[in-house]
Structures are given as C-alpha cells and as structure tokens.
Amino acid sequence: MPEATVYKPVTVPFKEKSDYPVPLRENGLLEEYLTGNHSHDIPEKTLNLEVAQMIAKLEAKPTFNPNLKFDPKKHIIFKDESFEGTTTATLKDLGINRTRTAPVSDFACAHPFPLISQEAVDMILWEALRPKVLKQFARLPNLSRNATRLDMHMGGHTKFEAPFSKDLYTSAEIARIVSKFTGVEASTIHNSSYGHMNISLATADPDELKEIPTEKKDLLAAYDIQNTKKGHEIPATLGLHYDSVTFALVIMLDLDPEAVGGETGIITGDDRVFRVPDPKVGYATLIQGMVLRHVATKPISNSNRITAVCGFMPCGRGMELDNCRLTSNKPSVLSRSSNNLYYSDWFDYRFENLQKHLQFQRDSIKEKFERGEQFDQLEMIKICKDMERYLYDGWKELEAVHNPPFPPEEYKTPYDQLPDYEY
C-alpha cells in the first residue's frame, strides 16, 4: 500500500536582490509571502490556552476516535427533501442586476441546511486544531477587521494532515448537493481551496474577558449598531470580499447557540448587509461567491466561530473552463497561503483542467469530421482564444507581475456602479 503523502515545507534561499518585487505593506499586502508569512504565526498563548482546551474537550468525548474513517452514509445527514425545504435566492431576488463578471447560473445563495453529523464536525475540528497542524498551516489574518490573537485562517492541511476531512470535502455526495442547488455540475478545486477554515475563538484569558459585554441587552445593542454599518466596517474574521472560487460551501463547525453575531453577511443589491440566519453547527450555507460580495462576521459575544469553506468550480460535460481567480487567495494577500504549496496546487489544477478541455476539443474535432460537418473556423478561433485567456488568467495575478493595493475598489463598489470589468 503506498505511503500517505507528507508535505515538507521547503525553504528556498533567495538572493538579496531578487527578481521578485516586494509587495508593499502600505498597500495591504504581505511582504513575507515567499518565506511563509511567519510574522503572522499563531501565538503560543493561543495554542497553549484556548486551542489546548478545545483539543482536550474533543478527545474527552467517549466516542472520540483519532482514526475515524469518513462514511458518507453516516456522516452526511443531508436528505433529498432538504432541497425543497431550504430557502434559496437568485441574484435577482437579492436585487443584484449587475456583477463584476458573468455569473455561471442565476443561483445566489442557499440558507443554512443540515449537512454533516456532530461526529464529522468533531473530527474535522480535531484534525485541524492540533498545534502541529496550526503551526504549519494557520496564520493570523492580514486584512480582517478588529482581528486579535484569537482569529486565524488555515488551509492546505487536508491533503497532508486531515484524511477524514479530505474524503468528506471531495466526496461525490457533497458535489452532488452543490450541483443540485446551483444548477451547475460542480466539483472541488484543489487542496488549498477545499476545507480551508476561518477561525475566531472565545478568549479564556480573565483580563480579556473583562473587556467583553456579558449582558444580553448590551450585546444586542452592539449588534444593532453593527447592522447600520457598511459591510467593510463590520468586525470580521474575513473582511468584505468576493471569493476567488465560483461557489463556496460554508460549513459551521462551532458557534454557540446563544452567540450574538457570527453569521455570513451577504451584500444585497441595495448595498445592505443581509445576515444569513440561524447558522447551526453541522449546517452549511452555499453562495456563488465569485459574484456575491460577503463578509464572515465575528461574534460580538465571547463565542467561538469556526467555519470550514470548500471551494467549487463548474465542471460541465463539455469541460468548460472555469472562472476562478487568485485575487483574494494569493500568498501576498491571504496569510495562510504558502507560496510553494498554494501555487503548486493552483497550477496543477489549472493545467489538469486545460488538459481535459484540450482532449474534449480534440475528440469534438474528430467526431464532427467523421459526421461530415464543415469545419467552423470562427468557432475554433473562439475556442483557442478561450484557452489562451485561461492560461493568461492563470498567471496574470502572480506577485512577480501584479501587486496592486488590496482590497480592490470593486470590493466596496455597489453592484449597480460596477464598471464593465473585463475578465
């Protein structure tokens, strides 16, 4: 039996005068993107206090099994009747008539629906929150609003440290659910874009606790004030943004039922923040994040808020090329993204998709010739241009050539004021 893949970070010595430009901190970018963004490492205090308590709680459960295998019949609790019972919205329903790039369907979002069991939730958390995993794959946020030592992003770990999580996220059952809701045949993208996590922890430090309101009326008053603000002004684990993947499946892994705040906030056509209601543990929210501005709000109460996010792309029968980007995931922007790991994942997936697309086009040419059809030059020019563009889009945002200030203006621009972005 082949050995499991083990990821060993490689430290590449760079010359003092590198060909790579240094993104500017004043532009909201990370200067250490080539060497691991270690200035954003998780503090030992957080690992030894809050994280240690969570791991101990998980391991103390009578049914805990560190070698648990994913079983879709046991761990996926979604039932087909949930398709009809789940509230969904189209872009038009949300008053969104203009988007930054063409949507792949009219689907906008699905409100939280039951997806995975508590046992599955616990296993995903345990695989991710072990200190050795956090140290390697998690970082403090770069651009989150009001971030503290208790907020972090992590990703890329599933392939190397989380076999249960990997099998769940890449299962045919999850892909079928996403495809049915969106009306588009969809599949997961690559290791760095499935199962990444946005984490805000409740403090266990007595001094920090003194700064947080405990009365429900005070928490609700602060919540009401937040709801008068614009999306980019709300404290968030992940600030106002568009996703760089077509669809995002957001699974709630930890949120106290009494928590105030912590929902996914969607920006509607009138530029207001709509908080997706009742995000229960084990439930998932689904959005077409490529064209829907949204924000991962932080709880106002002293509560954990942990989500796993699985990125999906269209993968139709014709092997259409997807519209995924690097903008918000590139290592100089998103602190958890490792230059070596993230870009290896990115280009492996891009080249695999292009390879499949090329094979599909080759087969189509042969079939049309054998049927005696006239060769369509104009159609072939478009096909070739699409492939050229896909290759270009694969590298045009690399730090070596593209380091504009982040976030882009389009992240705060109302939908109806969006220019005709060329993508």
C-alpha positions in Angstrom: 0.0 0.0 0.0 1.6 3.4 -0.9 2.6 5.7 1.9 0.5 8.7 2.7 1.7 12.0 1.2 3.7 14.0 3.6 4.1 17.7 3.0 7.5 19.0 3.9 7.9 22.8 3.6 11.0 23.7 1.5 12.9 26.9 2.4 14.2 28.4 -0.8 17.2 30.7 -0.4 16.5 33.9 -2.2 19.2 36.3 -3.3 19.4 39.6 -1.5 18.4 41.2 -4.8 15.6 39.1 -6.1 13.8 39.2 -9.4 10.6 39.1 -7.4 9.2 42.5 -6.4 8.3 43.1 -2.7 4.6 43.9 -2.3 4.1 47.0 -0.1 2.7 46.7 3.4 1.1 50.0 3.0 -0.9 48.6 0.1 -2.4 45.9 2.4 0.0 43.2 1.2 2.2 40.7 3.0 5.9 41.3 2.4 7.0 37.8 3.6 4.8 35.8 1.2 7.8 34.0 -0.2 9.0 32.7 3.1 5.8 31.7 4.9 4.3 34.9 6.4 5.8 33.9 9.8 5.2 37.3 11.3 1.5 36.1 11.3 2.2 32.8 13.2 -0.4 31.8 15.8 0.8 33.0 19.3 1.9 30.4 21.7 -0.6 31.8 24.2 -3.5 30.9 21.9 -2.1 27.4 21.3 -1.5 26.7 25.0 -4.7 28.2 26.3 -7.8 28.2 24.1 -6.7 25.7 21.5 -5.4 23.2 24.1 -8.8 23.4 25.9 -10.7 22.7 22.7 -8.5 19.7 21.8 -8.8 18.3 25.4 -12.6 18.7 25.1 -12.8 16.8 21.8 -10.5 14.0 22.9 -12.5 13.6 26.2 -15.7 12.6 24.3 -16.4 8.9 24.9 -16.8 8.2 21.2 -13.7 10.0 20.1 -11.6 8.0 17.6 -8.5 9.6 16.1 -8.5 7.0 13.3 -12.2 7.6 12.3 -12.9 6.9 8.6 -15.3 9.0 6.6 -18.6 7.2 5.9 -21.0 9.2 3.7 -24.0 7.2 4.9 -23.2 8.0 8.5 -21.5 11.4 8.3 -23.6 13.2 5.7 -27.0 13.9 7.2 -28.5 15.8 4.2 -31.7 14.3 2.9 -33.1 15.0 -0.6 -36.2 16.6 0.9 -33.9 19.4 2.1 -33.6 20.7 -1.5 -37.3 21.7 -1.2 -37.1 22.7 2.4 -34.1 25.1 2.1 -34.6 28.7 1.4 -32.7 29.8 -1.7 -32.3 33.1 -3.5 -31.3 34.1 -7.1 -29.3 37.1 -7.9 -32.5 38.9 -9.0 -34.1 38.0 -5.6 -31.3 39.9 -3.9 -31.7 42.9 -6.2 -28.4 42.2 -8.0 -28.7 43.1 -11.6 -25.0 43.8 -12.4 -22.0 41.7 -11.5 -18.3 42.1 -11.8 -18.1 39.1 -14.2 -20.7 36.9 -15.8 -22.4 34.5 -13.3 -22.4 30.8 -14.2 -26.0 30.5 -13.1 -28.7 32.6 -11.5 -28.2 30.9 -8.2 -27.1 33.4 -5.4 -27.3 31.6 -2.1 -28.9 28.8 -0.1 -29.7 29.4 3.6 -28.2 27.0 6.1 -29.2 23.4 5.6 -28.2 20.3 7.6 -25.1 18.7 6.0 -22.9 16.8 8.4 -23.1 15.0 11.7 -21.7 16.1 15.0 -19.2 13.3 14.9 -18.0 14.6 11.5 -17.8 18.1 12.9 -15.7 16.9 15.8 -13.3 15.0 13.6 -12.8 18.0 11.2 -12.0 20.2 14.2 -9.6 17.7 15.8 -7.7 17.2 12.6 -7.3 20.9 12.1 -6.7 22.3 15.6 -3.8 20.1 16.7 -0.9 22.5 17.4 1.5 20.9 14.9 -1.1 21.5 12.2 -1.9 25.1 13.2 1.7 26.0 13.3 2.3 24.8 9.8 -0.9 25.7 8.0 -2.6 28.5 10.0 -1.8 32.2 10.3 -3.2 35.3 11.9 -5.3 37.4 9.5 -3.8 40.1 7.3 -6.8 42.3 6.4 -9.6 41.2 8.8 -11.3 44.0 10.7 -10.7 44.1 14.5 -8.6 40.9 14.4 -6.9 39.6 17.6 -4.6 36.8 18.6 -7.8 34.6 18.6 -8.5 35.0 14.9 -6.9 32.9 12.2 -7.1 31.4 8.8 -5.8 28.0 7.8 -5.7 25.9 4.7 -3.8 23.4 2.6 -3.7 20.9 5.5 -6.4 18.4 4.4 -4.1 16.6 1.9 -1.4 16.1 4.4 -2.9 16.0 7.9 -6.6 15.5 7.7 -7.7 12.3 5.8 -11.2 12.3 7.2 -11.8 15.9 6.2 -10.3 15.4 2.7 -12.5 12.4 2.0 -15.6 14.4 3.1 -14.9 17.5 1.1 -14.1 15.7 -2.1 -16.9 13.1 -1.8 -19.3 12.6 -4.7 -22.2 13.2 -2.2 -21.1 16.7 -1.4 -20.5 17.6 -5.0 -24.0 16.3 -5.9 -25.6 18.5 -3.3 -23.7 21.6 -4.5 -24.5 20.8 -8.2 -28.3 20.4 -7.5 -28.6 23.7 -5.6 -26.6 25.7 -8.1 -27.9 24.1 -11.3 -24.4 23.7 -12.5 -22.3 20.5 -12.4 -19.6 21.3 -9.9 -16.5 19.8 -8.3 -13.9 20.8 -5.7 -11.0 22.8 -7.0 -7.7 22.0 -5.3 -6.2 21.1 -1.9 -5.6 24.7 -0.9 -9.2 25.7 -1.7 -11.2 23.0 -0.1 -11.6 22.7 3.7 -9.8 26.0 4.5 -11.0 27.4 7.7 -11.9 30.8 9.2 -11.5 30.7 13.0 -12.4 33.1 15.8 -12.0 31.8 19.3 -13.6 32.8 22.6 -11.0 34.1 25.0 -10.2 32.2 28.1 -8.0 35.0 29.5 -9.7 36.6 32.6 -8.3 40.0 31.7 -9.6 39.9 28.2 -13.0 38.7 29.4 -13.4 42.0 31.3 -13.5 43.9 28.0 -16.4 41.9 26.6 -20.1 42.7 27.5 -21.9 39.8 29.2 -25.4 41.2 29.4 -27.5 40.1 26.5 -29.1 43.5 26.2 -25.7 45.1 25.8 -24.6 42.5 23.2 -27.9 43.0 21.2 -27.4 46.8 21.3 -23.9 46.5 19.9 -25.3 44.1 17.2 -28.0 46.6 16.2 -25.3 49.3 15.8 -23.2 46.9 13.6 -26.2 46.4 11.4 -26.3 50.1 10.5 -22.8 49.9 9.1 -21.4 49.0 5.6 -20.0 45.6 5.0 -16.4 46.7 5.1 -17.0 48.4 8.5 -18.2 45.2 10.4 -15.7 43.3 12.5 -14.9 40.1 10.6 -12.8 37.0 10.6 -12.6 37.5 6.8 -13.4 41.1 5.7 -15.7 42.2 2.9 -14.7 40.4 -0.3 -15.6 38.4 -3.4 -14.4 34.8 -3.5 -11.8 33.7 -5.9 -13.7 30.5 -6.5 -17.0 30.1 -8.2 -19.0 28.6 -5.4 -18.3 28.5 -1.7 -19.8 25.9 0.7 -19.5 27.3 4.2 -19.9 24.7 6.9 -20.4 25.8 10.5 -18.2 23.8 12.8 -18.5 25.8 16.1 -20.9 28.5 17.1 -22.7 28.7 20.5 -26.5 28.7 20.1 -26.5 31.8 22.4 -23.9 33.6 20.4 -24.7 37.1 19.1 -23.3 37.6 15.6 -21.1 35.3 13.7 -23.3 34.9 10.6 -22.2 35.1 7.0 -23.2 38.6 5.8 -24.2 39.0 2.1 -24.3 42.4 0.4 -27.6 42.8 -1.4 -28.4 45.0 -4.4 -29.3 48.0 -2.2 -25.8 47.7 -0.6 -27.1 46.5 2.7 -25.7 43.6 4.8 -28.1 40.6 4.9 -27.0 38.2 7.7 -27.9 34.6 6.7 -29.9 33.4 9.7 -29.5 30.5 12.1 -26.1 29.1 11.1 -26.3 25.9 13.3 -23.3 23.6 13.8 -23.2 20.9 11.1 -25.2 23.1 8.8 -23.9 24.7 5.5 -24.5 27.9 3.6 -23.8 27.9 -0.1 -23.1 31.0 -2.2 -21.9 32.0 -5.7 -19.1 33.9 -4.1 -17.4 34.9 -7.3 -20.2 37.5 -7.9 -21.7 37.9 -4.4 -19.9 40.3 -2.0 -19.9 38.9 1.5 -18.3 39.0 4.9 -17.6 36.5 7.7 -18.8 38.4 10.7 -17.2 37.9 14.1 -19.4 37.2 17.1 -19.9 40.2 19.4 -20.3 37.8 22.3 -17.4 35.8 23.7 -18.1 32.8 21.4 -16.1 30.5 19.1 -17.0 30.9 15.4 -15.3 28.3 13.2 -16.2 27.6 9.6 -14.8 25.3 7.0 -15.1 26.6 3.5 -15.0 24.3 0.4 -14.4 25.9 -3.0 -16.2 24.5 -6.0 -15.9 25.2 -9.8 -18.1 24.3 -12.7 -17.1 21.1 -14.5 -19.7 20.6 -17.2 -19.9 17.7 -19.7 -18.2 19.9 -22.2 -15.3 20.6 -19.8 -15.9 24.3 -19.9 -13.0 26.4 -18.5 -13.8 27.8 -15.1 -13.7 31.4 -13.9 -11.6 31.1 -10.7 -9.0 33.7 -9.8 -6.1 34.4 -7.5 -7.2 37.8 -6.2 -8.1 37.1 -2.6 -6.2 33.8 -2.2 -2.7 34.7 -3.4 0.0 34.4 -0.7 0.7 38.2 -0.5 -2.9 38.8 0.4 -4.1 35.7 2.3 -1.6 35.0 5.1 -2.4 31.2 5.3 -1.5 30.6 1.6 2.0 29.1 1.3 3.8 30.3 -1.8 5.2 26.9 -2.6 2.1 24.8 -1.7 -0.6 27.2 -2.9 0.9 27.8 -6.4 1.7 24.1 -6.8 -1.9 23.3 -6.1 -3.1 26.2 -8.3 -1.2 25.3 -11.5 -1.7 21.6 -11.1 -5.5 22.2 -11.2 -5.3 24.8 -14.0 -3.2 22.5 -16.2 -5.3 19.5 -15.4 -8.5 21.4 -16.4 -6.8 22.7 -19.6 -5.6 19.2 -20.4 -9.2 17.8 -20.1 -10.5 20.7 -22.2 -8.0 20.1 -24.9 -8.9 16.4 -25.0 -12.6 17.3 -25.2 -11.9 19.7 -28.2 -9.7 17.1 -29.9 -12.5 14.5 -29.6 -15.1 17.0 -30.9 -13.0 17.8 -34.0 -12.7 14.1 -34.9 -16.4 13.5 -34.3 -17.5 16.4 -36.4 -15.2 15.4 -39.3 -16.5 11.8 -39.2 -20.1 13.2 -39.4 -19.1 15.2 -42.4 -19.7 18.6 -40.8 -18.0 21.7 -42.3 -15.1 22.9 -40.2 -16.1 26.1 -38.4 -13.0 28.4 -38.3 -14.7 31.2 -36.3 -15.8 28.7 -33.6 -12.2 27.3 -33.4 -10.7 30.8 -33.1 -13.0 31.4 -30.1 -12.0 28.1 -28.6 -8.3 28.9 -28.9 -8.8 32.4 -27.5 -10.6 31.0 -24.5 -7.7 28.6 -23.8 -5.2 31.5 -24.3 -7.2 33.5 -21.8 -7.3 30.7 -19.3 -3.5 30.3 -19.4 -3.1 34.1 -19.1 -5.6 34.3 -16.2 -3.6 31.6 -14.5 -0.5 33.8 -14.1 -1.6 37.4 -14.6 -2.1 38.0 -10.9 1.1 36.4 -9.7 3.2 38.7 -7.4 6.0 38.6 -9.9 3.9 40.8 -12.2 0.9 42.1 -10.3 0.8 43.8 -6.9 -2.0 46.4 -6.8 -3.4 47.7 -3.4 -5.7 45.3 -1.7 -8.6 45.2 -1.3 -9.6 46.2 -4.9 -12.0 49.1 -5.3 -14.6 46.6 -6.7 -14.9 45.0 -3.2 -16.6 48.2 -1.9 -18.3 49.3 -5.1 -22.1 48.9 -5.1 -23.2 46.4 -7.8 -25.0 48.9 -9.9 -21.9 51.1 -10.1 -19.6 48.3 -11.2 -17.8 49.2 -14.5 -17.8 46.6 -17.2 -14.9 44.6 -15.8 -13.1 42.6 -18.5 -12.2 39.2 -17.1 
